[in-house]
Amino acid sequence: MEEVLTNPSAGYYLHQEVFGAAGSFITSPDVSQMFGEMIGIWSVSLWEQMGKPRKLQLVELGPGRGTLMQDLLRSTLTFKDFSKALSIHFVECSPALRKQQRRALQCPSEEKKHEGGDRPAVENSRSQRFETNVAWYLDLKDVPRGVPTIIIAQEFFDALPIHQFQHRLSQKTPVGWCEKLIDVDSRQANPFRFVLSSQPTAATLLYLKKRLNWITAVEEESIHHIEVCPKALQVSQEIAKRVAEDSGGGIIIDYGKDEPVTDSFQAIRNHEFVNVLDKPGTADLSAHVDFAAIKRMVAETASPTVSTYGPIFQQEFLAMLGINVRLEALVKDASDEQGEKLQLGYWRLVGEGPPPWLSEGDDGYKIQGMGKHYRVLAIADSKLGAPACFRQ
Ligand SMILES: C[S@@+](CC[C@H](N)C(=O)[O-])C[C@H]1O[C@@H](n2cnc3c(N)ncnc32)[C@H](O)[C@@H]1O
């Protein structure tokens, strides 16, 4: 999954037009400017809880086209001390997307630092539009330490590679949990196929054991498939350590569950679900995020200095930040056509199912609300109390 998405020469994110109508899918920041604006309000509020530090690192993991950050920075310009305190840090593996992010923030000059390998480890630039320093990294571990930090991960965790495990059923002796692997059968037109390991693999012993420790024996009995994402746990651990040592918080917005994820591995090409093993590198691969595992990992890493909050539904999160009020303000100054677009975008972010004012056959009826499909989890320095929208 990692190779298919991020391989430097053939990875899906490295060479494709992945977002929007021409790409495979559309994400919340590109649905409506209101999404980035709401994350901006949440960030300003957390910065205030942190005691308005004079220096603040705003880190975004997997910023895509840079739309969220552009909307966030534009809409928070009126909070002058917040804007002045900011430096922007993007964790992005794709040179093509880095280029789009530079364009979004108007960062013309670039200074690249190669540390071996064919991809620059660090790129530094400055946003002419927002008058703030911007830097790019390949990994969160490379982002400087020692400065209060807010970390945003919007649809980043779903792109991280998973392992799948399945109960191997045997009539004679039960083998137990085995790993789903990918085999090559070169006689077939599509040479890739799933196979189940004949016995537990190293990953079964290492990753699955940890995940199963976090559920009861009764819960385990009811599950026959399970997914584990070690990289998601590693990134969550890194967020928790930073928040504990440097102060601040992080927010993870994604589709997923607050319980073990059973079988969610999926591929999307041109807005349609396709076979995950078909033409690797030409479709977006993702898996649902296991928020329950992230919470347990953070608790093991940094409790009680760091707390997790949620996950809550995106619908609830955006409503509490005042998206309704923002919609009304935008619609007031909009043309009829723009107003309709804003309404549709709003529905897509907070609604469930198709827009209720449309009927089958109408343009836009196929749109599905993300309101209860996406969840939001916050990880924050416990001293700050619950971040906006979350209960203690
Ligand atoms: C699904 S896209 C989401 C983009 C954006 N946040 C949005 O919502 O529109 C995932 C993003 O994470 C980046 N990405 C995926 N895996 C990565 C990795 N291992 N390291 C760094 N960036 C990664 C992709 O290049 C892309 O920018």
The ligand as a MOL file (V3000), in Angstrom:
LIG
                    3D

  0  0  0     0  0            999 V3000
M  V30 BEGIN CTAB
M  V30 COUNTS 27 29 0 0 0
M  V30 BEGIN ATOM
M  V30 1 C -5.9590 11.6410 0.8140 0
M  V30 2 S -4.7910 12.8740 0.5520 0 CHG=1
M  V30 3 C -5.4770 14.1700 1.5550 0
M  V30 4 C -5.0190 15.5330 1.1710 0
M  V30 5 C -5.6050 16.6960 1.9550 0
M  V30 6 N -5.3470 16.6100 3.3470 0
M  V30 7 C -7.0990 16.8330 1.6900 0
M  V30 8 O -7.8700 16.5040 2.5510 0
M  V30 9 O -7.4390 17.2690 0.5780 0 CHG=-1
M  V30 10 C -3.3610 12.3120 1.4280 0
M  V30 11 C -2.1990 13.2670 1.4710 0
M  V30 12 O -1.1540 12.7010 2.2710 0
M  V30 13 C 0.0560 12.6180 1.5100 0
M  V30 14 N 0.7310 11.3980 1.9620 0
M  V30 15 C 0.2380 10.1480 1.8820 0
M  V30 16 N 1.0840 9.2700 2.4520 0
M  V30 17 C 2.1280 10.0020 2.9200 0
M  V30 18 C 3.3240 9.6780 3.6250 0
M  V30 19 N 3.6190 8.4340 3.9480 0
M  V30 20 N 4.1790 10.6840 3.9470 0
M  V30 21 C 3.8780 11.9750 3.6270 0
M  V30 22 N 2.7440 12.3370 2.9570 0
M  V30 23 C 1.8930 11.3640 2.6010 0
M  V30 24 C -0.3960 12.6130 0.0760 0
M  V30 25 O 0.5980 12.9700 -0.8300 0
M  V30 26 C -1.5580 13.6030 0.1480 0
M  V30 27 O -1.0930 14.9330 0.1850 0
M  V30 END ATOM
M  V30 BEGIN BOND
M  V30 1 1 1 2
M  V30 2 1 2 3
M  V30 3 1 2 10
M  V30 4 1 3 4
M  V30 5 1 4 5
M  V30 6 1 5 6
M  V30 7 1 5 7
M  V30 8 2 7 8
M  V30 9 1 7 9
M  V30 10 1 10 11
M  V30 11 1 11 12
M  V30 12 1 11 26
M  V30 13 1 12 13
M  V30 14 1 13 14
M  V30 15 1 13 24
M  V30 16 1 14 15
M  V30 17 1 14 23
M  V30 18 2 15 16
M  V30 19 1 16 17
M  V30 20 1 17 18
M  V30 21 2 17 23
M  V30 22 1 18 19
M  V30 23 2 18 20
M  V30 24 1 20 21
M  V30 25 2 21 22
M  V30 26 1 22 23
M  V30 27 1 24 25
M  V30 28 1 24 26
M  V30 29 1 26 27
M  V30 END BOND
M  V30 END CTAB
M  END
